[in-house]
Every structure is written in structure tokens, then in C-alpha cells.
């Protein structure tokens, strides 16, 4: 696992792995990949923006935004 962060309400966690997939983990133990095009290679950081979105970076030198309820933008 390369990165992990929590949602604003702390009920959901997001993690990045070595395949570039960003996953959403819920408090009931459900895990699912975030919809949309992830990173190519390790997802190394996930931070929350002031607007409540998540910004992710990866070894593919890209920055991607995620809406917690809908996936990659």
C-alpha cells in the first residue's frame, strides 16, 4: 500500500496500491476500487482539498482528483 487517508467524516478511508488502483474502504469493511482511470504504478499520496475532494499523486507523475461519492474526475 502506498498511501492512505480518511474522508472528512472519518467513515471512509482511501488507499493507493502498487498497481495504481485507489480503493474506498467503508466502516462496515467493504472495499471497492474508485471508479475511473487510476494511476499507472504506485499511488503515493492522497490528501483532502479545501473543497472536500481528494487529490492523489502517483509514480506516473500525475495529479488526479476524486469526488468521494463519484470517483475520478
VOLORO-909960 format. One record per residue (C-alpha): residue number from 1; x, y, z. Coordinates in nm, 4 decimals, padded with zeros to 6 digits, m for minus. Example, Ala and Ser with C-alpha at 12.3 -4.5 7.8 and 13.67 -1.06 7.14 Angstrom:
BEGIN
R,1,01.2300,m00.4500,00.7800
R,2,01.3670,m00.1060,00.7140
REM end
This chain:
BEGIN
R,1,00.0000,00.0000,00.0000
R,2,00.1429,00.3351,m00.0978
R,3,m00.0948,00.5918,00.0533
R,4,m00.3912,00.6127,00.2877
R,5,m00.6244,00.8902,00.4062
R,6,m00.9697,00.9254,00.5581
R,7,m01.2772,01.1092,00.4385
R,8,m01.3938,01.4288,00.6074
R,9,m01.6476,01.2354,00.8179
R,10,m01.3892,00.9639,00.9053
R,11,m01.6317,00.6889,00.7970
R,12,m01.4472,00.6074,00.4752
R,13,m01.0788,00.5512,00.4070
R,14,m00.8976,00.5647,00.0741
R,15,m00.5786,00.3776,m00.0113
R,16,m00.3466,00.3612,m00.3105
R,17,m00.1586,00.0470,m00.4110
R,18,00.1341,m00.0545,m00.6307
R,19,m00.0892,m00.1193,m00.9322
R,20,m00.2173,00.2411,m00.9313
R,21,m00.5620,00.1481,m00.8027
R,22,m00.7226,00.3768,m00.5447
R,23,m00.9643,00.1882,m00.3176
R,24,m01.2516,00.3061,m00.0994
R,25,m01.2892,00.1293,00.2391
R,26,m01.6065,00.1780,00.4448
R,27,m01.6621,00.1332,00.8172
R,28,m01.8563,m00.1881,00.7550
R,29,m01.5491,m00.3480,00.5935
R,30,m01.6494,m00.3036,00.2295
R,31,m01.3658,m00.2359,m00.0132
R,32,m01.4133,m00.1257,m00.3742
R,33,m01.1961,00.0431,m00.6352
R,34,m01.2678,00.4098,m00.7056
R,35,m01.4344,00.4385,m01.0472
R,36,m01.2373,00.5894,m01.3333
R,37,m00.8794,00.5909,m01.4542
R,38,m00.6374,00.5482,m01.1650
R,39,m00.2626,00.5861,m01.1757
R,40,m00.0090,00.3877,m01.3759
R,41,00.2066,00.2485,m01.0971
R,42,00.2152,00.3222,m00.7264
R,43,m00.0322,00.5723,m00.5831
R,44,00.1987,00.7537,m00.3410
R,45,m00.0102,01.0217,m00.1718
R,46,m00.3735,01.1078,m00.1062
R,47,m00.4743,01.4377,00.0558
R,48,m00.8031,01.6160,00.1063
R,49,m00.8585,01.9519,m00.0643
R,50,m01.0379,02.2508,00.0875
R,51,m01.3311,02.1687,m00.1415
R,52,m01.3676,01.8218,00.0134
R,53,m01.2254,01.6313,m00.2824
R,54,m00.9253,01.4006,m00.2686
R,55,m00.6081,01.4762,m00.4632
R,56,m00.3892,01.1763,m00.5480
R,57,m00.0389,01.1553,m00.6900
R,58,00.1421,00.8572,m00.8349
R,59,00.4708,00.7388,m00.9761
R,60,00.3237,00.8243,m01.3169
R,61,00.3870,01.1943,m01.2308
R,62,00.0183,01.2797,m01.2432
R,63,m00.2217,01.4534,m01.0070
R,64,m00.5803,01.3299,m01.0087
R,65,m00.8912,01.4493,m00.8250
R,66,m01.1523,01.2217,m00.6730
R,67,m01.5027,01.3143,m00.5614
R,68,m01.5698,01.0898,m00.2617
R,69,m01.9120,00.9866,m00.3899
R,70,m01.8490,00.9583,m00.7650
R,71,m01.4858,00.8685,m00.8381
R,72,m01.2100,01.0185,m01.0501
R,73,m01.2887,01.3405,m01.2320
REM end
